[in-house]
Amino acid sequence: MNNQIKYIHLLYVPTMACNMGCKYCYLEDNTKDEKTNHTPLETLEYAVNKFKESNVVPFNISLHGGEVTTLNKKDFHDVIKFISEYYEKNKEIITQGGFKIGTPHIKTNLYDLKKHIDTIKKYNVSISGSLDLPLFLHDEYRITKGNQKTLDTILENIKLLEDIPNKKKVSSTIFKEHYEHTDQIIEDLKYLHKNTCLDMNNFNFMIGFDYNSNGILHHITEEEQVDFYKRMHESFDGTDLDIGVNGPWFDEFGPGYCTNCDNCGEKFFLLEKNGDIYSCVRGQKNKDFYYGNIYENEVEEILNNAFQKIFINHNKLPFNEECSKCEYLYLCKTGCPFVKNTYNTNKSYTCKLQKEMYKDRNYAKDEYPEETAYQYVSKMRTSELEKYIPKKKNDYPSLEEIIEQDQKLKYIYDENVFILKVDNQEYNLSSQIIKNIRDFIFITKNSKVTIYMKKELINEESDYPENNSMFIILLSGNHVQYGDEQRNKQRHIATHQIYKGMLDLNESDKEGYYQYDLTNMFKEYKKAFSLENANNIFFTTSALRDYHYTKQKNNAYYHIQAINLPFQNIEFYYIDKEV
């Protein structure tokens, strides 16, 4: 394996036992503890260390089940303590990958929460719970294995979370039986937001699929999904739950979620206490989504199995012709392979809902879907590649035309979003590839250098601005050779990320702009600067940087026109002596 770090999201199942017998449980009869030779802590610790030895770093570790709260108090405490200490010990390497350090997180049915509340409070454990909406149906489908009702206990347990500052959210799964009571769901959302410690802006819906509900529950049609989505917007747009309905409530169907990956086997893994590794909670206990065992298999073998298993599952059915022409394929990637195979379909079961959401959230339509289809098929399909080779076009758009059609690219190239101030002289920065004249500045050891960034930029392409940052790339004028073709490029000196929390602390003398002092940065790296050739400093945000690379990957015509670093920049010479 190479030395490049691979970051993964790790779901850990410390026990398969569950205290409830939900009528639509995806695990069916598997919710019982499995006897192993290893404690929950031993397996997690062994797996994390083995991954890290192979340069595979979990940037997030979440606990799932079964039901994690069925663990005894010691095992639960030990696992939570380990995760908390893991984040602290590895915060540097995790943040280097662009991820935010979190706190331990559990997915729970909330029924037996009281037993572990001391550990939850001590380690600031974030909670993701489950409720059925409307509430009057909760006890119809979410009962104990002894057929006891659970709602009253769960609502009482939620009160225990009032003093915990970290995230505490719930989710609800929507089947036809729930959808038929949409009016009451709306009222219950209002009730929970007003009368509990739950921030219902941080709530989310899941659309159920009835592969194992024994005919008790039934999935809703695509048309009903869209109707439900619109009803939520009609009821909550412009209210104190506006953030939720336009954000987290339907985020599961948006880009970035595991179901919308080329190959989710590259990043998402579920580990059980016995060492077995599966794709996720949907693929758990399914041989088609089994990747290996951490005690028995090498990490590289597990990673290879993961990619191949997901690849195979995407290929059980042919590529959908509707998807091949879809302007949103670059976002959806045809959906979850488990659900597709369960329903014997070759596209996302929430296709119409996703399209509706993409339009509402102003996701750009792909102007060249045939190019995206070709790229997708090249990676994820086994046959008929020649069928999807895009026809040669004579009307390639110019870079200016591409930018004009994409608001996010406008921010990447806009000469007003970054202003560099050197010795009281201001320079509005723009990308060098759309400049008619190249600017050079001279910075001395006595210069004061300040960067201004428009505040609105921190929210662009970022659902969580606190995780976003001003992204600074510093290049030397000295060149190095790289790659098989031995091409020349400027030597990379450093990247710096200044997160919103730090930007907010700095007072700015320019209204509407963040302000940050770069003087010491230039002094710190002066030995790396070229004396003969102009050096380069680029500015963007981490969110827009990611957007640019995604755009390049998914749109060949943009890739042809844009360079690797199209961001606002200026070339400079650094003078470290008297002149």
Phi, psi and omega in degrees: 000142181285176184274357179290134182284134175250128181258135181229155170263122185246116169270130179242131179251094183285346175203146175269352182294148176216144180266001179238160180233061182301138188287348178240028183296129181290343181269352178050245185269011184270003184275065174216147185295138178256125181288128178226173177273003186235142173285163177305320180293317183301316181293314181298313181297316179298315183295313182298316180295320180292320175300311184297324177299338179256020179062032174248116188246116171292117177274346178214133175236116180242146180263135181224183182222203009038212177223114188295332182285354174283349175299152172291165188298322181292311181298317179298313179299316184296318180292315179298316179300317180299314181297316179300314180290327177299314179300318181294316182290332188245019185297327181293311183291329178290314180293330176300330178279001179088014182255149180271140177288126181254198173237166178306143184227138177232144169260124189216155174275357173073003187284325184243035187292326188303324183301330187247013189297328179295316178295319180300317180288318183299318185255012176052049184291130175276147190240132169236107185255177182233133173224150170266134173242140359293156186299330183291345176267350184305311183285354175282324187242338184246085184241166176286169177293344174264016178066027177269147177292154186233345190298312183300317178297317181295316179296324175293320180293327178301327178298333180293343185270359186302325184272001181269120184286343186278179184302134172220111186225166173228163175226160178223141178262132184253115168252176180302323181297331175277317181305324181296349179238042183302321179303318181287326175302317179301314180294322181290326175298316177297317181298312182296322180293322184276328193246003177230173178279000179287132171273101186285358166290338179256042180254161172212148174266147167237144178264118184286150172232135199264043183287341183221028181262008176056034178077003180284321180237153186227143182285155178269149182290167178298323178295320177292325175300314180295318178299316178299314178302314181293322178298320179296318179292318178300327184274332191237350174301131178081002177260185178286000173248019180298320181299320182293309185293334177262008181219252189303330185304322184240018181296335180300338184259007182258171178296149182099335176283154187302330182287350183245041177255153168305306181215103183295343178292353178277343188223331191252130183219142175244126181248129175262164184301330180280001179097350179295142179237128178238178181292312190184189180293330179289319182274357183302134180069017179246122186299331180290344181238024178265127186257344183138189181234131186295334177280335189252335187243149175287154183300316180300322177296317179298316180296317178296317178299320182300309181298315184294319181297316179292320176303311180300316182292328174291338184261006178292334175235151183293160178299130183288127182295327176297319178297324183295340181250003188281137180284354180244011178303325182296341177265319190270321181059027175078359172093185186290126181294327179297312182292321179302315181288328177296317181270358183055046177233162181243027172212168182301136180285352175244032187305307184295322177297316180298316179299319179298317180293319179301318179296315182295328183263013172060036171287133182294140172285140177288118181287341182231066183299334179295326177292317178297318179300318179297316179297319178297311181297322180301327182267322195244002182234151187264341188216171175059030180300320182299334180295335187250010176296121183296142176291142180295133181251144177260357184246046177304131179288152174285164178300319180301321179292319178298316180297316183300332183269000187223108184302323182290324175292329176301319178294324181294330184251350187296126183283358181256354186273335176235128178234123178260132180243120179234115179052047177072004174260126182260142178232115172285118188273143173218173181285141182294340184276353174242011177274141171275330180233132179274134179263139173236138175235158178246127179243129179254171179296343180260000183289147168256124186240127182228140174248138174246136177230132177304132184297328183297339184295331185292338180268346187285126179063026182224114176288336182231084184306332178299334178272352182271162185210155164290128186247120184243128181241125184244123182238143175277153174287347175285140184255153174231158176263143182210161176074171180297330182274358179053047177283156180266141171211161177294142179291130179285127179262307186194157165236143177232139174242121177251106187284162185306321181302322178285319179299322180295334183284338184271125174289145182241140177267007179235116185298134178084003182235143164285154180229135179216135183276121181257002188306310183291332178298315179296320179295322183297323187255014187301327181292339182271348182287147174284142176268335185266325185243155180293136174270173189220137173230128182248152179225138170199195167248158180298325180292316180289329175299314178297321180299317179301313182292325175294318178299316178299319183292324188262352183222100185297329182290324172292318180301321180297322186276326188264147173273175182298324181238084182273007192284163177307133185206170171209145178265143187213157169246140179252123182254114183249036179205165178291138179240000000 
